[in-house]
């Protein structure tokens, strides 16, 4: 089974390129499922219901979120009525929506997807991602051994620790949030695929997706400044995980960067 995990989509440029390239990527890797971090899809901050529906319509099977989950007020209601768009599972009890889901491939195979939010250098006071993850994995494994974890976190150490902590119990741990793809893709000792950050699906001639001029001015002056999504050098970044359907463990992880040709 081949599962594509796509790094944080940033704004319309990222959405448009993913829509254009996804069919080609699907053919190249014979994809069975597509999991996308969409928390920056709406103008660089948050997600809307319409954009979520559009991403699902182009072939994304599950959308994960992160610390920008509540940036668009409408998502508090939208998340209650869907199982294909999930927010971090370690938000305190009472938060709208769900933090994990079981999706199906076209062939009917089940894939568990879990979304987590890191606690180091992040703005929310959330529950322990380690304990939350362990509990959810035990539940999902009653239905399927194929499980993908999106660890949305700032600190590299926290992501690495999660990978080793759950090694052998899930198919893959993929990091998101920093918008910079790391080159440490690997299969961990017990069979879980791992990468610290999938990278960004958006404009790389920028500062993590935003127009560089505004961000540089903000650094120089320490004055508030607007953020505006850039438009140049747009790339789809992510990784394809090849999973053994019988064991649920990873056989291969391939890091990808795709541009318009």
C-alpha positions in Angstrom: 0.0 0.0 0.0 1.3 3.5 -0.9 0.2 6.5 1.1 1.1 10.0 0.2 1.5 12.5 3.1 1.5 16.1 2.0 3.2 18.9 4.0 1.3 22.1 5.1 -0.6 23.7 2.2 -0.1 27.4 2.2 -2.8 29.5 0.6 -4.2 29.4 -2.9 -0.8 28.8 -4.6 -0.3 25.6 -2.7 -3.9 24.4 -3.2 -3.8 25.1 -7.0 -0.5 23.2 -7.5 -1.6 20.3 -5.5 -4.8 20.0 -7.5 -2.8 20.1 -10.7 -0.1 17.7 -9.7 -1.9 15.2 -7.6 -3.2 13.0 -10.5 0.4 12.7 -11.8 1.8 11.9 -8.4 -0.9 9.3 -7.9 0.0 7.6 -11.1 3.7 7.7 -10.5 3.5 6.1 -7.1 0.3 4.1 -7.6 -1.2 5.8 -4.6 -3.9 4.2 -2.4 -4.5 7.1 -0.1 -3.6 10.8 0.3 -3.3 12.5 3.7 -2.8 16.3 3.7 -2.0 18.9 6.4 -4.4 21.7 5.5 -4.2 24.1 8.4 -2.7 27.0 6.4 -4.9 26.5 3.3 -7.1 29.6 3.7 -4.9 32.6 3.0 -2.0 31.2 4.9 -3.9 30.9 8.2 -6.5 28.3 9.0 -9.0 26.4 6.9 -12.6 27.0 5.7 -15.3 24.5 5.1 -15.4 25.3 1.4 -11.7 24.8 1.0 -11.8 21.6 3.0 -14.6 20.3 0.7 -12.6 21.3 -2.4 -9.4 19.5 -1.2 -11.4 16.4 -0.5 -13.0 16.6 -3.9 -9.6 16.6 -5.8 -8.5 13.4 -4.2 -7.4 14.1 -0.6 -8.7 11.3 1.7 -8.1 13.0 5.0 -7.1 16.5 6.1 -5.1 17.1 9.3 -4.8 20.4 11.1 -2.6 22.1 13.8 -2.3 25.2 15.9 -4.2 27.3 13.3 -7.3 25.0 13.6 -9.5 27.7 15.1 -8.3 30.7 13.0 -11.5 30.5 10.9 -14.5 30.5 13.3 -16.7 28.4 11.0 -14.5 25.4 11.6 -15.8 24.9 15.1 -19.1 23.8 13.5 -17.6 22.2 10.4 -15.4 19.8 12.4 -18.4 18.4 14.3 -20.0 17.1 11.1 -17.0 15.4 9.4 -14.7 12.5 10.0 -12.3 13.3 7.1 -11.0 16.5 8.6 -9.4 16.1 12.0 -7.9 18.5 14.5 -5.2 17.6 17.1 -6.3 14.8 19.3 -4.7 16.2 22.4 -6.8 19.3 22.7 -8.7 19.2 26.1 -12.0 17.3 26.3 -14.8 19.4 24.9 -13.0 20.8 21.8 -15.2 20.4 18.7 -14.4 17.7 16.2 -12.2 14.6 16.5 -8.5 14.0 16.6 -8.3 10.7 14.7 -10.2 8.9 12.0 -10.3 5.6 10.1 -10.5 6.1 6.4 -10.8 3.6 3.6 -9.0 3.2 0.3 -10.9 2.6 -2.9 -10.1 -1.1 -2.4 -11.7 -1.0 1.1 -8.6 -1.2 3.2 -8.7 0.7 6.5 -6.1 3.4 7.4 -6.0 5.1 10.8 -5.0 8.7 10.8 -4.0 10.6 14.0 -3.3 14.3 14.4 -1.3 15.6 17.4 -0.1 19.0 18.5 3.3 19.5 20.2 3.7 21.3 23.5 7.2 22.7 23.1 7.2 26.4 21.9 3.6 26.1 20.9 0.8 28.5 21.9 -1.8 26.0 23.2 -1.9 24.3 26.6 -2.8 20.8 25.3 -2.7 17.3 26.8 0.3 15.1 26.6 0.8 14.0 23.0 2.7 10.9 24.1 -0.1 9.5 26.4 -2.8 10.6 24.0 -1.1 8.8 21.1 -0.6 5.6 22.9 -4.3 5.4 23.9 -5.6 6.1 20.4 -3.2 3.6 18.8 -4.5 0.9 21.1 -8.1 1.7 19.9 -7.3 1.9 16.2 -5.2 -1.3 16.1 -8.4 -3.2 17.0 -9.6 -2.3 13.4 -6.4 -1.8 11.4 -2.6 -2.0 11.8 -2.1 0.7 9.2 -1.8 4.0 11.1 -0.3 7.4 10.0 0.5 10.0 12.7 0.8 13.7 11.8 2.9 15.3 14.6 2.3 19.0 14.3 5.1 20.5 16.3 7.8 23.2 16.4 10.6 21.3 18.3 12.6 18.7 16.4 13.3 16.9 19.6 9.7 16.4 20.4 9.0 15.0 17.0 12.0 12.6 17.1 11.0 11.5 20.6 7.4 10.7 19.4 8.8 8.6 16.5 10.9 6.4 18.8 8.2 6.3 21.4 5.7 4.7 19.1 8.1 2.8 16.8 6.7 -0.5 15.7 3.1 0.3 16.7 2.2 2.6 13.8 3.1 2.7 10.1 4.5 6.2 10.0 5.1 9.4 12.0 5.4 12.5 9.8 6.1 15.9 11.2 4.5 19.1 10.1 4.4 22.8 11.1 7.8 24.3 10.3 7.2 24.5 6.6 10.8 23.4 5.9 11.3 19.9 4.6 13.9 17.8 6.5 16.2 15.3 4.9 16.0 12.6 7.6 13.4 10.3 6.2 14.1 6.8 7.5 12.6 3.5 8.7 13.0 3.3 12.5 14.4 0.1 14.1 11.0 -1.5 14.8 9.5 -0.6 11.4 7.9 2.8 11.6 8.6 5.3 8.8 9.7 8.7 10.0 10.5 12.2 8.8 10.8 15.3 11.1 9.0 17.6 8.7 7.2 17.0 5.4 7.8 20.6 4.3 5.4 23.0 2.8 3.1 22.8 -0.2 3.3 26.4 -1.3 5.6 29.2 -2.5 9.3 28.7 -1.5 10.5 32.2 -2.7 9.2 33.5 0.6 9.6 33.2 4.3 7.7 30.0 5.1 5.0 30.9 2.6 4.7 34.6 3.3 6.0 37.5 1.2 9.6 37.9 2.3 9.6 41.8 2.3 7.0 42.1 5.0 8.6 39.5 7.2 12.1 41.0 6.9 10.7 44.4 7.8 9.1 42.9 10.8 12.4 41.4 11.9 14.2 44.7 11.3 11.8 47.0 13.1 10.0 44.7 15.6 6.8 46.5 14.5 3.6 44.7 13.6 3.2 44.0 9.9 0.8 42.3 7.6 1.2 38.8 6.3 0.6 38.0 2.7 1.0 34.7 0.9 3.7 34.8 -1.7 3.3 33.3 -5.2 6.6 32.3 -6.6 8.5 29.0 -6.7 5.5 26.9 -5.7 6.3 23.3 -4.7 4.4 20.3 -3.5 6.3 18.7 -0.6 5.7 15.5 1.2 6.6 11.8 1.4 5.2 8.5 0.1 5.0 5.7 2.6 5.0 2.1 1.3 3.3 0.0 4.0 3.1 -3.8 4.4 -0.6 -4.4 4.6 -0.2 -7.5 6.8 2.1 -6.1 9.4 1.2 -2.4 9.2 4.9 -1.6 9.2 6.7 0.6 6.6 8.8 -0.9 3.8 10.0 2.3 2.3 9.7 6.1 2.7 10.3 8.4 -0.3 10.6 12.1 0.3 9.2 14.2 -2.6 9.3 17.7 -4.0 7.2 18.4 -7.1 7.1 21.5 -9.2 5.0 22.5 -12.2 6.7 21.4 -15.4 
